[in-house]
Amino acid sequence: MLTLFAVLEHRAILTWPGRDIKKLWPSSPLTELQDQAYSVASSESYHNNLVVLADNQQALPLLRNRFHNTIKLIYIDPPYNSGQTLANYTDKKRQSEWLSAMKAHLEVLRDLLRSDGFICCHIDDAMGPYLKVLLDEVMGHQQYLATLSIRVRYPQKTLRQDLEVHREIEYIHIYKKTPKARPYLECQPVLLDKFCYTINVHCPPRRSISLGNRTIEIYHQGDYEIIKGHGSPQGLKEIWASGTILDSNSSGRFYRDYLSGRVSEDGLGALYRVYGIGDDGIGFRYFVGPRRPKATKGKYFQGLPTNSPTNRKAQIPIPGFFDLAGAFGNCRHEGGVEFRSGKKPEILLSTLLRYFSQPGDWILDSYAGSGTTGAVAQKMRRRWIMIEREPHGFTHILPRLRAVIDGSDLTGVTVDNHWNGGGGFQVLCQEHHRGHSSEDES
Ligand SMILES: C[S@@+](CC[C@H](N)C(=O)[O-])C[C@H]1O[C@@H](n2cnc3c(N)ncnc32)[C@H](O)[C@@H]1O
């Protein structure tokens, strides 16, 4: 089939036959299956989670009023349109049909997100680029955060002579609802090992002068010593006053403009104590001029900045690549349900939930599969909605989530989250799905 690029307001968008035909989805109301609901008395307060057993195209518009601007994180793992008949569903649509369904779907999902919410879309290399362009259009390309690359299998474990290429990597496109959305980044202590210098001065300054509106005390080589020890919050860090530092930083510029040409006057290796410069709260900053004839480079010594958030802690950016091949290989038994059609490991979901949500937030997965997202959300004390249209909603999701709630599921991220059970969920269903529940139980 033919896909073309058109240009809208200087941005490329995808077009395909039938793109703008609005399909009216036949919809019947969602009814509650009270006999399938599950909860246990516990200190966990969230019992109003939802399993929706219906086609998401029909279910989402029905949830729109209740959950408009409410969801903090949407994770979707739609069928990749691989052309295969998988164990639990058929993954074969015309490309135009797949794109139309995704577009309609994403438009509703966007409305459910809170202004500080995120959507994470899991996809493979074949459909990933199409989905990315679609997401740019629906979510706005300015809201694009990143595409994470996930190693999902080791090549040596999937050595198959019939394949020309081993598909080892999958992708997660991440968008914000608005620029207000910020991931929750981990912090680590600022490495102090570079703050390892102390400067001891043995005598009064040789001269005191004023340059660039600052008072400067001058010491000669031999009047002071620079001692290198262990890093500490009181230590100084050595920085060469050279290259871009000379233009981009106030201490660098001060050295360039006032100190670099003073060797003939103050001698090699002069120490300058310059008052009123720096953000380390010390009140002055030491500069040292060139120590050897013909050398031009000097240095300065700065303390740990006091007023910046990086004073003691530095944020760790989200890595762009996660090697989860082992976890993908071992997730088969997670949650006590086997699902051979794209089951994701709990560690992947717990990573996303940690970066993009907090306890109590609403999480939505409208392609729930075996219920991984709901299981992890419950263990991490979030509220959640799972939507699944195939009968494995009854055979996989409901038993898996019951085991999480009654505390008997010890797999996946249970232990990491100190999860012992608690909470509950309701089950909503569309009329024609009702039959599955009695079929599956018989
Ligand atoms: C790749 S699987 C998701 C696997 C899931 N992330 C897990 O860890 O188990 C995709 C799921 O989407 C479901 N699905 C596909 N189209 C759907 C639709 N229109 N409405 C609801 N579910 C749908 C499929 O039945 C399948 O269970």
The ligand as a Tripos MOL2 file, in Angstrom:
@<TRIPOS>MOLECULE
LIG
   27    29     1     0     0
SMALL
NO_CHARGES

@<TRIPOS>ATOM
      1 C1          1.3870   -7.0820   22.3140 C.3       1 LIG1
      2 S1          0.0160   -7.5170   23.2050 S.3       1 LIG1
      3 C2          0.2540   -6.6810   24.7290 C.3       1 LIG1
      4 C3          1.0720   -7.4650   25.6750 C.3       1 LIG1
      5 C4          1.1800   -6.8420   27.0350 C.3       1 LIG1
      6 N1          1.9910   -5.6440   27.0200 N.3       1 LIG1
      7 C5          1.7470   -7.8280   28.0470 C.2       1 LIG1
      8 O1          2.8080   -7.5640   28.6480 O.co2     1 LIG1
      9 O2          1.1500   -8.8690   28.2400 O.co2     1 LIG1
     10 C6         -1.2560   -6.5940   22.4350 C.3       1 LIG1
     11 C7         -2.6180   -6.8350   23.0240 C.3       1 LIG1
     12 O3         -3.5480   -5.8970   22.4720 O.3       1 LIG1
     13 C8         -4.7960   -6.5150   22.3370 C.3       1 LIG1
     14 N2         -5.5900   -5.7160   21.3910 N.ar      1 LIG1
     15 C9         -5.3780   -5.5650   20.0780 C.ar      1 LIG1
     16 N3         -6.3010   -4.7300   19.5420 N.ar      1 LIG1
     17 C10        -7.1000   -4.3420   20.5700 C.ar      1 LIG1
     18 C11        -8.2450   -3.5030   20.6510 C.ar      1 LIG1
     19 N4         -8.7250   -2.8800   19.5790 N.pl3     1 LIG1
     20 N5         -8.8190   -3.3350   21.8620 N.ar      1 LIG1
     21 C12        -8.3430   -3.9500   22.9630 C.ar      1 LIG1
     22 N6         -7.2820   -4.7950   22.9240 N.ar      1 LIG1
     23 C13        -6.6560   -4.9740   21.7510 C.ar      1 LIG1
     24 C14        -4.4300   -7.9090   21.8510 C.3       1 LIG1
     25 O4         -5.5020   -8.8110   22.0590 O.3       1 LIG1
     26 C15        -3.2100   -8.2060   22.7080 C.3       1 LIG1
     27 O5         -3.6020   -8.8320   23.8870 O.3       1 LIG1
@<TRIPOS>BOND
     1     1     2 1
     2     2     3 1
     3     2    10 1
     4     3     4 1
     5     4     5 1
     6     5     6 1
     7     5     7 1
     8     7     8 2
     9     7     9 1
    10    10    11 1
    11    11    12 1
    12    11    26 1
    13    12    13 1
    14    13    14 1
    15    13    24 1
    16    14    15 ar
    17    14    23 ar
    18    15    16 ar
    19    16    17 ar
    20    17    18 ar
    21    17    23 ar
    22    18    19 1
    23    18    20 ar
    24    20    21 ar
    25    21    22 ar
    26    22    23 ar
    27    24    25 1
    28    24    26 1
    29    26    27 1
@<TRIPOS>SUBSTRUCTURE
     1 LIG1         1 GROUP 0 **** ****
